[in-house]
Amino acid sequence: MNMQFQKFRKSAELFGVICGGLLISLPAIPQAIAQESTPKINPCPRIFYEEPHNTRVVVPQGCPPNALTQRLAAQGLLPVPATTSQDQTRLGVGGEAPESGVMLPGQAPGVQTQQPAVPNDQPAAQQPRQAPSATIALANGTVNIRLVNDTAANVTFQVIGDTAPRSLQGKSDVILQGLSAPVTVTFEREDGGQLIVTPQPSSEPGSLEVTFNEATNAVQGRSAMRIEANGSVYLN
C-alpha cells in the first residue's frame, strides 16, 4: 500500500513540473508571434512610382529611381542612382515582398519560372554637358533664389533633397534662402503648360532671380534648374 502511494506521489510531482513548464512558456508565444508579425518600415512607398508622383516627385536617396529621377540623372541634374540594396531587392519596389515567380500560360500549378535578373552594372551613358545659362558668385557655397511667376497659372516647384513640392501662385514670387550648391530645383505649370525659365544673377553675391513666363511650344519649355558648386546654372 505504501509503495503504491509513493508511486502516485511521484507521478503527481512529475505532472506538476510538466504543467508548470507549460504555464511559464505560454506567455512567450504571443510575444514571439507579435515580433514576427511586426511589418518592416517601408523605405520607398509605391506611390513614388505611380502617377502623378512618378513624373513629378524625386524619390529619396537609396530608393529605386522613378521616371523623374531617371530623367534628371540622365540630364546630369542629379547623381546617378546607387545600385539597389539587398533589402530593396528582397522587399521589391515600395517595400512590398515581390512575387517568387510568374506562372506561364498552360503551366501546371505549383511550377513557376523565376524572372531573369536584369544586370544593372552597365555604366550610365554620359551626355555632353551643355553651356551654362548663367553664372553666379556663390556666398560661402550657398545661394538665395528668388522665383518670380509672371504667368497666370500656378507653378509647382521643389528643391530636390530639401523641400517637398510647393505651389507658387500666378503673378507672385518667393525667395529660397541658404541653399547649398550643388542644388537642383524642378518646376511645372499646374495647368500642364510649358514654361520659359530665365535665370538672372543679382547684384548681391550669392543671389539669383529666376523668372517664369508662358511658353508657346514644348521646345521652349524647361522643367529643371541645376546650380553647380562653381556657380554655373544649367536649365533642362
C-alpha angles and dihedrals in degrees: 000000000000091000092053091049091052092050090049091049093051091048090051092050092049091049090050092052092051093048091047091053091051092051091051094050097045096076090054093058097068090046092054091047091048091051093050092048095051105112119231115247110264106239096183113033114213089234088078088067097047127081133299092017092049091071100027110042128058113225120238119266112280095030123111108267120257125208096281094045091050092048094050092045091051089051091052093247093116134032114265106269114258122248113278111266124237091251091055091047091051094044098039127215110336094013096283117134109256123233114267093228147336124255113226124219110277092013117139116253113265093030112105134176119220116232110245114250115251110229111234099181093099110117115246114258110255113228121205111265114244125227113272117261090215142351127219136184108244121221107230090328094307134105137200114216124199112199113203117192107202092170126094091235130082115255123211113214135178134188101219112239092003113061139019118244111292134188125237113197122227117274092017139100141212135196122225108200134199099007113170115230133264090056136155126210122190125197137181136177110246091218091059096252128133128259133220105211120202119186115198124182114232126228087245113083114252095018128118129182116208119192125199119209132171116270122211097210142020093253090066093044122109128187107176141039127198124196112196127211090257092056097257113146120210129187128204 
